[in-house]
Amino acid sequence: MADTVNLTLDELETLSREVLTRHGFDEAHAGAITRSVVAAQRDECHSHGVYRLIGCIETLQRGGVSPDAVPEISRASPGIVRADACRGCSLLAFERARPTLIDTASTNGVALLALNNAFHFSALWPEVESLAEAGLVALAMTPSHAFVAPAGGHAPLLGTNPVAFSWPRPDTFPYTFDFATSVVARGEIELHRRAGDAIPEGWAIDTDGQSTTDPVKALEGAMLPFGGYKGSALSIMIELLAGPLIGDLLGHQTRPASDDGTGRPWHGELILAIDPRTLHGDDTDGHLARAEALFEGVLGQGARLPSQRRHAARRRSREQGVTIPETLYQELDALRRRA
């Protein structure tokens, strides 16, 4: 087993903030990014954990993200909230727009957040879960850069295009799922590359359109959508809803930040929030109880609900801290000291 380092959540948070602020992110952005990556690491979502700090710093150094952009929040209509990230990280824009989104959903029963012009790298589940904890049903989606070939295709055109959903539950954590419409998140392939491990068959194709288990060739070639044509269709839907519908770009119209300055890493995110209590009033608890019967039916068959494993990891991390590869810790610590 590879050497590892154990850190408390407080130590991990301090490490993240120092890496970010010493490289130029202001306190507001550093705080929002830290809350996201530490939450992912805490819940053992390694592909969106603190290793993502490396990409944040590289993107900053290549001019792909504004480290001090102030998000602009406005209402486009009584039910639509807009957040212009101004080429800053999407996380701070969401945090600044969240109170208005909740208020709008509570007033109208439903609200849409159009988040534009943002650098996005993070998991979506913290956002929808935070809305469910406020009593809302939430759906979020965002396109990414063109890393995925459409089903039957042979070259990158679609993003990994994640979608996340969260449903509030009484006396327990929300029902939440978050997954890419590619077979796996791109970060999973990157983690295999860093570890020197092969990837499973069916995750990706090389530049010749042939199946590959080499993570390097996969990153140079194209990832594949999950479920063949079904995943490909969902991915296209996400491109449309979180792209042209909200006035932003499709995945293939964006590019990762690059040393030559030709990168264009900013795009959109769509979040839909629905307030059951505004819809149902005094009947809300009865309708939510029917949802609980469905969850109990799943568990009664010995199946697992999405996010169960994540919340179990959260309890362990709070008690025992988190464990990351020593090589990753050394890389982050070097970034902290080298700034």
DOBAVO-915505 format. One record per residue (C-alpha): residue in one letter; x, y, z. Coordinates in nm, 4 decimals. Example, Ala and Ser with C-alpha at 12.3 -4.5 7.8 and 13.67 -1.06 7.14 Angstrom:
BEGIN
+------+----------+----------+----------+
! rest !        u !        v !        w !
+------+----------+----------+----------+
!    A !   1.2300 !  -0.4500 !   0.7800 !
!    S !   1.3670 !  -0.1060 !   0.7140 !
+------+----------+----------+----------+
//
This chain:
BEGIN
+------+----------+----------+----------+
! rest !        u !        v !        w !
+------+----------+----------+----------+
!    M !   0.0000 !   0.0000 !   0.0000 !
!    A !   0.1297 !   0.3448 !  -0.0880 !
!    D !   0.2496 !   0.5690 !   0.1918 !
!    T !  -0.0181 !   0.8027 !   0.3207 !
!    V !  -0.0574 !   1.1059 !   0.5432 !
!    N !  -0.3412 !   1.1507 !   0.7929 !
!    L !  -0.4754 !   1.5012 !   0.8578 !
!    T !  -0.7557 !   1.6386 !   1.0707 !
!    L !  -1.0223 !   1.8304 !   0.8829 !
!    D !  -0.8930 !   2.1534 !   1.0377 !
!    E !  -0.5398 !   2.0768 !   0.9180 !
!    L !  -0.6683 !   1.9993 !   0.5700 !
!    E !  -0.8670 !   2.3228 !   0.5612 !
!    T !  -0.5622 !   2.5243 !   0.6695 !
!    L !  -0.3468 !   2.3564 !   0.4053 !
!    S !  -0.6015 !   2.4339 !   0.1337 !
!    R !  -0.6476 !   2.7983 !   0.2317 !
!    E !  -0.2730 !   2.8581 !   0.2526 !
!    V !  -0.2072 !   2.6989 !  -0.0875 !
!    L !  -0.4764 !   2.9145 !  -0.2467 !
!    T !  -0.4126 !   3.2480 !  -0.0776 !
!    R !  -0.0346 !   3.2297 !  -0.1108 !
!    H !  -0.0769 !   3.1864 !  -0.4851 !
!    G !  -0.3108 !   3.4831 !  -0.5173 !
!    F !  -0.6705 !   3.3795 !  -0.4512 !
!    D !  -0.8444 !   3.6266 !  -0.2234 !
!    E !  -0.9972 !   3.5115 !   0.1039 !
!    A !  -1.3493 !   3.4859 !  -0.0372 !
!    H !  -1.2527 !   3.2562 !  -0.3262 !
!    A !  -1.0068 !   3.0588 !  -0.1140 !
!    G !  -1.2798 !   2.9967 !   0.1411 !
!    A !  -1.5360 !   2.8810 !  -0.1159 !
!    I !  -1.2885 !   2.6504 !  -0.2917 !
!    T !  -1.1668 !   2.5114 !   0.0388 !
!    R !  -1.5186 !   2.4335 !   0.1589 !
!    S !  -1.5795 !   2.2346 !  -0.1588 !
!    V !  -1.2572 !   2.0329 !  -0.1820 !
!    V !  -1.2440 !   1.9600 !   0.1922 !
!    A !  -1.6068 !   1.8434 !   0.1861 !
!    A !  -1.5261 !   1.6109 !  -0.1039 !
!    Q !  -1.2139 !   1.4755 !   0.0675 !
!    R !  -1.4050 !   1.4350 !   0.3951 !
!    D !  -1.6701 !   1.2295 !   0.2162 !
!    E !  -1.4032 !   1.0242 !   0.0334 !
!    C !  -1.4927 !   1.1697 !  -0.3073 !
!    H !  -1.1245 !   1.1677 !  -0.3973 !
!    S !  -1.1654 !   1.2759 !  -0.7601 !
!    H !  -1.2997 !   1.6136 !  -0.6425 !
!    G !  -1.0959 !   1.6449 !  -0.3235 !
!    V !  -0.7818 !   1.8392 !  -0.2436 !
!    Y !  -0.5894 !   1.7097 !  -0.5446 !
!    R !  -0.8036 !   1.9590 !  -0.7384 !
!    L !  -0.6079 !   2.2417 !  -0.5742 !
!    I !  -0.3219 !   2.1624 !  -0.8105 !
!    G !  -0.5441 !   2.2306 !  -1.1103 !
!    C !  -0.6764 !   2.5492 !  -0.9513 !
!    I !  -0.3247 !   2.6868 !  -0.9125 !
!    E !  -0.2252 !   2.5819 !  -1.2657 !
!    T !  -0.5386 !   2.7465 !  -1.4062 !
!    L !  -0.4629 !   3.0653 !  -1.2126 !
!    Q !  -0.1046 !   3.0744 !  -1.3360 !
!    R !  -0.2284 !   3.0330 !  -1.6942 !
!    G !  -0.4751 !   3.3193 !  -1.6611 !
!    G !  -0.7797 !   3.0937 !  -1.6667 !
!    V !  -0.9491 !   3.2158 !  -1.3490 !
!    S !  -0.9806 !   3.5518 !  -1.1773 !
!    P !  -0.8638 !   3.5115 !  -0.8155 !
!    D !  -1.0573 !   3.8123 !  -0.6870 !
!    A !  -1.3614 !   3.8442 !  -0.9127 !
!    V !  -1.6739 !   3.9723 !  -0.7378 !
!    P !  -1.9825 !   3.7794 !  -0.8576 !
!    E !  -2.2717 !   3.9902 !  -0.9829 !
!    I !  -2.6118 !   3.8640 !  -0.8622 !
!    S !  -2.9360 !   3.9846 !  -1.0202 !
!    R !  -3.2945 !   3.8795 !  -1.0918 !
!    A !  -3.3875 !   3.8339 !  -1.4577 !
!    S !  -3.7541 !   3.7792 !  -1.3632 !
!    P !  -3.9502 !   3.6911 !  -1.0465 !
!    G !  -3.8453 !   3.3271 !  -1.0834 !
!    I !  -3.4995 !   3.3538 !  -1.2407 !
!    V !  -3.1784 !   3.4462 !  -1.0606 !
!    R !  -2.8638 !   3.5254 !  -1.2573 !
!    A !  -2.5088 !   3.5030 !  -1.1252 !
!    D !  -2.2225 !   3.6313 !  -1.3374 !
!    A !  -1.9029 !   3.4817 !  -1.1946 !
!    C !  -1.6966 !   3.7350 !  -1.3946 !
!    R !  -1.4456 !   3.4610 !  -1.4825 !
!    G !  -1.3997 !   3.3706 !  -1.1185 !
!    C !  -1.4623 !   3.0310 !  -0.9659 !
!    S !  -1.8229 !   2.9090 !  -0.9815 !
!    L !  -1.8202 !   2.8175 !  -0.6128 !
!    L !  -1.8190 !   3.1723 !  -0.4779 !
!    A !  -2.0822 !   3.2770 !  -0.7317 !
!    F !  -2.3112 !   2.9969 !  -0.6111 !
!    E !  -2.2568 !   3.0836 !  -0.2452 !
!    R !  -2.3400 !   3.4497 !  -0.3114 !
!    A !  -2.6509 !   3.3584 !  -0.5162 !
!    R !  -2.7785 !   3.0850 !  -0.2832 !
!    P !  -2.9791 !   3.3073 !  -0.0414 !
!    T !  -3.1586 !   3.4777 !  -0.3319 !
!    L !  -3.2259 !   3.1407 !  -0.4965 !
!    I !  -3.3774 !   3.0011 !  -0.1752 !
!    D !  -3.5895 !   3.3117 !  -0.1239 !
!    T !  -3.7095 !   3.3029 !  -0.4852 !
!    A !  -3.8021 !   2.9342 !  -0.4652 !
!    S !  -3.9860 !   2.9861 !  -0.1364 !
!    T !  -4.1837 !   3.2757 !  -0.2840 !
!    N !  -4.2677 !   3.1248 !  -0.6230 !
!    G !  -4.2480 !   2.7525 !  -0.5533 !
!    V !  -3.9785 !   2.7142 !  -0.8165 !
!    A !  -3.6668 !   2.9110 !  -0.9097 !
!    L !  -3.3893 !   2.8833 !  -1.1650 !
!    L !  -3.0318 !   2.9986 !  -1.1162 !
!    A !  -2.8378 !   3.0757 !  -1.4342 !
!    L !  -2.4708 !   3.0872 !  -1.3362 !
!    N !  -2.2564 !   3.2241 !  -1.6182 !
!    N !  -1.8973 !   3.3002 !  -1.7113 !
!    A !  -1.7474 !   3.0732 !  -1.4445 !
!    F !  -1.4423 !   2.8553 !  -1.3992 !
!    H !  -1.5899 !   2.5247 !  -1.2789 !
!    F !  -1.4009 !   2.2233 !  -1.1468 !
!    S !  -1.5969 !   2.1040 !  -0.8444 !
!    A !  -1.8505 !   1.8401 !  -0.7464 !
!    L !  -2.2146 !   1.9494 !  -0.7721 !
!    W !  -2.3524 !   1.7540 !  -0.4767 !
!    P !  -2.2481 !   2.0073 !  -0.2093 !
!    E !  -2.4588 !   2.2689 !  -0.3847 !
!    V !  -2.7784 !   2.0662 !  -0.4287 !
!    E !  -2.7397 !   1.9067 !  -0.0855 !
!    S !  -2.7151 !   2.2494 !   0.0765 !
!    L !  -3.0424 !   2.3454 !  -0.0935 !
!    A !  -3.2114 !   2.0231 !   0.0198 !
!    E !  -3.0966 !   2.0952 !   0.3750 !
!    A !  -3.2943 !   2.4201 !   0.3378 !
!    G !  -3.6023 !   2.2137 !   0.2466 !
!    L !  -3.5808 !   2.2431 !  -0.1328 !
!    V !  -3.5689 !   1.9849 !  -0.4083 !
!    A !  -3.2682 !   2.0731 !  -0.6241 !
!    L !  -3.1289 !   1.9785 !  -0.9637 !
!    A !  -2.7956 !   2.1054 !  -1.1011 !
!    M !  -2.5984 !   2.0483 !  -1.4201 !
!    T !  -2.3014 !   2.1920 !  -1.6048 !
!    P !  -2.1144 !   2.1179 !  -1.9273 !
!    S !  -1.7385 !   2.0768 !  -1.9194 !
!    H !  -1.4717 !   2.0966 !  -2.1885 !
!    A !  -1.5024 !   1.8545 !  -2.4805 !
!    F !  -1.3464 !   1.5390 !  -2.3359 !
!    V !  -1.6131 !   1.2814 !  -2.4317 !
!    A !  -1.7025 !   1.1240 !  -2.7650 !
!    P !  -2.0749 !   1.0865 !  -2.8390 !
!    A !  -2.2011 !   0.7277 !  -2.8528 !
!    G !  -2.0885 !   0.5819 !  -3.1842 !
!    G !  -1.8386 !   0.8647 !  -3.2326 !
!    H !  -1.4605 !   0.8618 !  -3.2223 !
!    A !  -1.3462 !   1.2098 !  -3.1083 !
!    P !  -1.4126 !   1.4473 !  -2.8166 !
!    L !  -1.7213 !   1.6655 !  -2.8592 !
!    L !  -1.9198 !   1.6551 !  -2.5333 !
!    G !  -1.8186 !   1.7379 !  -2.1782 !
!    T !  -1.8257 !   1.4956 !  -1.8884 !
!    N !  -2.1428 !   1.6937 !  -1.8135 !
!    P !  -2.2369 !   1.6045 !  -1.4560 !
!    V !  -2.5892 !   1.6205 !  -1.3168 !
!    A !  -2.6816 !   1.6268 !  -0.9475 !
!    F !  -3.0117 !   1.5949 !  -0.7625 !
!    S !  -3.1071 !   1.6251 !  -0.3968 !
!    W !  -3.4340 !   1.5563 !  -0.2111 !
!    P !  -3.4941 !   1.6746 !   0.1479 !
!    R !  -3.5716 !   1.4069 !   0.4074 !
!    P !  -3.6909 !   1.4485 !   0.7665 !
!    D !  -3.4418 !   1.3569 !   1.0403 !
!    T !  -3.1718 !   1.2267 !   0.8069 !
!    F !  -2.9409 !   1.3377 !   0.5278 !
!    P !  -3.0974 !   1.4237 !   0.1894 !
!    Y !  -3.1277 !   1.1743 !  -0.0908 !
!    T !  -2.8527 !   1.2978 !  -0.3231 !
!    F !  -2.6790 !   1.1773 !  -0.6334 !
!    D !  -2.4115 !   1.3392 !  -0.8488 !
!    F !  -2.2538 !   1.1722 !  -1.1485 !
!    A !  -2.0915 !   1.2507 !  -1.4759 !
!    T !  -2.2641 !   1.1426 !  -1.7951 !
!    S !  -1.9292 !   0.9973 !  -1.8968 !
!    V !  -1.8508 !   0.6498 !  -1.7632 !
!    V !  -1.6434 !   0.8144 !  -1.4886 !
!    A !  -1.5364 !   1.1635 !  -1.3930 !
!    R !  -1.2213 !   1.2793 !  -1.5725 !
!    G !  -1.0570 !   1.3137 !  -1.2328 !
!    E !  -1.0798 !   0.9359 !  -1.1865 !
!    I !  -0.8658 !   0.8814 !  -1.4955 !
!    E !  -0.6236 !   1.1489 !  -1.3756 !
!    L !  -0.5938 !   0.9728 !  -1.0373 !
!    H !  -0.5147 !   0.6450 !  -1.2160 !
!    R !  -0.2480 !   0.8253 !  -1.4185 !
!    R !  -0.0934 !   0.9733 !  -1.1051 !
!    A !  -0.0872 !   0.6299 !  -0.9400 !
!    G !   0.0514 !   0.4558 !  -1.2500 !
!    D !  -0.2525 !   0.2256 !  -1.2713 !
!    A !  -0.4410 !   0.1034 !  -1.5759 !
!    I !  -0.8031 !   0.2087 !  -1.6194 !
!    P !  -1.0813 !  -0.0444 !  -1.6794 !
!    E !  -1.1831 !  -0.1381 !  -2.0308 !
!    G !  -1.4726 !   0.0707 !  -2.1585 !
!    W !  -1.3808 !   0.4011 !  -1.9947 !
!    A !  -1.2104 !   0.5639 !  -2.2918 !
!    I !  -1.0683 !   0.5425 !  -2.6418 !
!    D !  -0.7322 !   0.6564 !  -2.7771 !
!    T !  -0.6701 !   0.9118 !  -3.0529 !
!    D !  -0.7355 !   0.6402 !  -3.3138 !
!    G !  -1.0777 !   0.5662 !  -3.1654 !
!    Q !  -0.9655 !   0.2327 !  -3.0207 !
!    S !  -1.0465 !   0.1181 !  -2.6685 !
!    T !  -0.7608 !   0.1751 !  -2.4234 !
!    T !  -0.6730 !   0.0948 !  -2.0626 !
!    D !  -0.3803 !   0.3382 !  -2.0614 !
!    P !  -0.4829 !   0.6516 !  -1.8658 !
!    V !  -0.2368 !   0.8684 !  -2.0615 !
!    K !  -0.3810 !   0.7581 !  -2.3956 !
!    A !  -0.7306 !   0.8016 !  -2.2527 !
!    L !  -0.6589 !   1.1618 !  -2.1541 !
!    E !  -0.5153 !   1.2275 !  -2.5005 !
!    G !  -0.8089 !   1.0541 !  -2.6728 !
!    A !  -1.1702 !   1.0635 !  -2.5594 !
!    M !  -1.3755 !   0.9407 !  -2.2694 !
!    L !  -1.6987 !   0.7484 !  -2.3313 !
!    P !  -2.0554 !   0.8241 !  -2.2175 !
!    F !  -2.2160 !   0.5839 !  -1.9715 !
!    G !  -2.4976 !   0.3675 !  -2.1041 !
!    G !  -2.4123 !   0.4223 !  -2.4687 !
!    Y !  -2.6752 !   0.6284 !  -2.6504 !
!    K !  -2.8729 !   0.6955 !  -2.3287 !
!    G !  -2.5817 !   0.8639 !  -2.1558 !
!    S !  -2.4934 !   1.0458 !  -2.4763 !
!    A !  -2.8486 !   1.1855 !  -2.5044 !
!    L !  -2.8458 !   1.3015 !  -2.1406 !
!    S !  -2.5096 !   1.4666 !  -2.1982 !
!    I !  -2.6441 !   1.6581 !  -2.4984 !
!    M !  -2.9466 !   1.7667 !  -2.2917 !
!    I !  -2.7137 !   1.9079 !  -2.0255 !
!    E !  -2.5103 !   2.0912 !  -2.2910 !
!    L !  -2.8301 !   2.2579 !  -2.4148 !
!    L !  -2.9849 !   2.3440 !  -2.0765 !
!    A !  -2.6657 !   2.4723 !  -1.9131 !
!    G !  -2.5334 !   2.6258 !  -2.2350 !
!    P !  -2.7523 !   2.8040 !  -2.4917 !
!    L !  -3.0621 !   2.8107 !  -2.2678 !
!    I !  -2.8864 !   3.0276 !  -2.0083 !
!    G !  -2.6806 !   3.2208 !  -2.2628 !
!    D !  -2.3540 !   3.0343 !  -2.2213 !
!    L !  -2.1244 !   2.8100 !  -2.4256 !
!    L !  -2.1310 !   2.4469 !  -2.5297 !
!    G !  -1.8472 !   2.2280 !  -2.4076 !
!    H !  -1.6620 !   2.2176 !  -2.7403 !
!    Q !  -1.6641 !   2.5987 !  -2.7490 !
!    T !  -1.4495 !   2.6100 !  -2.4348 !
!    R !  -1.0911 !   2.5018 !  -2.3730 !
!    P !  -0.8813 !   2.4417 !  -2.0616 !
!    A !  -0.6451 !   2.7228 !  -1.9629 !
!    S !  -0.3125 !   2.6964 !  -2.1432 !
!    D !   0.0368 !   2.8439 !  -2.1219 !
!    D !  -0.0030 !   3.0163 !  -2.4584 !
!    G !  -0.3123 !   3.2031 !  -2.3397 !
!    T !  -0.5509 !   3.0428 !  -2.5889 !
!    G !  -0.7584 !   2.8690 !  -2.3226 !
!    R !  -1.1217 !   2.9574 !  -2.2715 !
!    P !  -1.2189 !   2.7739 !  -1.9489 !
!    W !  -1.5361 !   2.9665 !  -1.8576 !
!    H !  -1.8867 !   2.8299 !  -1.9024 !
!    G !  -2.2266 !   2.7990 !  -1.7349 !
!    E !  -2.4187 !   2.6051 !  -1.4734 !
!    L !  -2.7942 !   2.5674 !  -1.4275 !
!    I !  -2.9596 !   2.5015 !  -1.0913 !
!    L !  -3.3306 !   2.4415 !  -1.0445 !
!    A !  -3.4805 !   2.4701 !  -0.6942 !
!    I !  -3.8362 !   2.3653 !  -0.6018 !
!    D !  -4.0040 !   2.4295 !  -0.2665 !
!    P !  -4.2452 !   2.1454 !  -0.1752 !
!    R !  -4.4084 !   2.3556 !   0.0957 !
!    T !  -4.4966 !   2.6321 !  -0.1440 !
!    L !  -4.6453 !   2.3700 !  -0.3763 !
!    H !  -4.8389 !   2.1683 !  -0.1173 !
!    G !  -4.8816 !   2.3808 !   0.1944 !
!    D !  -5.0268 !   2.1778 !   0.4827 !
!    D !  -5.0193 !   1.8580 !   0.2738 !
!    T !  -4.6409 !   1.8661 !   0.2313 !
!    D !  -4.5540 !   1.6189 !   0.5077 !
!    G !  -4.7899 !   1.3600 !   0.3641 !
!    H !  -4.6330 !   1.3828 !   0.0215 !
!    L !  -4.2816 !   1.3649 !   0.1658 !
!    A !  -4.3869 !   1.0582 !   0.3683 !
!    R !  -4.4686 !   0.8784 !   0.0431 !
!    A !  -4.1148 !   0.9485 !  -0.0708 !
!    E !  -3.9849 !   0.7920 !   0.2515 !
!    A !  -4.1825 !   0.4762 !   0.1703 !
!    L !  -3.9919 !   0.4532 !  -0.1572 !
!    F !  -3.6555 !   0.4916 !   0.0176 !
!    E !  -3.7532 !   0.2287 !   0.2747 !
!    G !  -3.8478 !  -0.0051 !  -0.0095 !
!    V !  -3.5020 !   0.0337 !  -0.1607 !
!    L !  -3.3301 !  -0.0301 !   0.1719 !
!    G !  -3.5655 !  -0.3186 !   0.2472 !
!    Q !  -3.4251 !  -0.5051 !  -0.0509 !
!    G !  -3.0732 !  -0.4666 !   0.0823 !
!    A !  -2.9863 !  -0.2005 !  -0.1741 !
!    R !  -2.7993 !   0.1182 !  -0.0965 !
!    L !  -2.9250 !   0.4712 !  -0.1441 !
!    P !  -2.6907 !   0.7151 !  -0.3181 !
!    S !  -2.4885 !   0.9202 !  -0.0660 !
!    Q !  -2.5178 !   0.6592 !   0.2129 !
!    R !  -2.1553 !   0.5628 !   0.1692 !
!    R !  -2.0525 !   0.9277 !   0.1497 !
!    H !  -2.2195 !   1.0156 !   0.4788 !
!    A !  -2.0639 !   0.7120 !   0.6483 !
!    A !  -1.7256 !   0.8389 !   0.5274 !
!    R !  -1.8131 !   1.1839 !   0.6640 !
!    R !  -1.8652 !   1.0394 !   1.0125 !
!    R !  -1.5335 !   0.8528 !   0.9954 !
!    S !  -1.3456 !   1.1596 !   0.8766 !
!    R !  -1.4810 !   1.3733 !   1.1579 !
!    E !  -1.3611 !   1.1155 !   1.4097 !
!    Q !  -1.0397 !   0.9929 !   1.2481 !
!    G !  -0.9349 !   1.2633 !   1.0030 !
!    V !  -0.8663 !   1.2057 !   0.6340 !
!    T !  -0.5955 !   1.0073 !   0.4620 !
!    I !  -0.4311 !   1.1235 !   0.1407 !
!    P !  -0.1329 !   0.9821 !  -0.0518 !
!    E !   0.1983 !   1.1106 !   0.0805 !
!    T !   0.3000 !   1.2158 !  -0.2714 !
!    L !  -0.0085 !   1.4357 !  -0.2953 !
!    Y !   0.0572 !   1.5885 !   0.0461 !
!    Q !   0.4168 !   1.6638 !  -0.0495 !
!    E !   0.3005 !   1.8269 !  -0.3736 !
!    L !   0.0486 !   2.0455 !  -0.1906 !
!    D !   0.2947 !   2.1316 !   0.0833 !
!    A !   0.5508 !   2.2289 !  -0.1806 !
!    L !   0.2915 !   2.4564 !  -0.3410 !
!    R !   0.2269 !   2.6145 !  -0.0025 !
!    R !   0.5971 !   2.6755 !   0.0614 !
!    R !   0.6858 !   2.7741 !  -0.2947 !
!    A !   0.4322 !   3.0535 !  -0.3250 !
+------+----------+----------+----------+
//
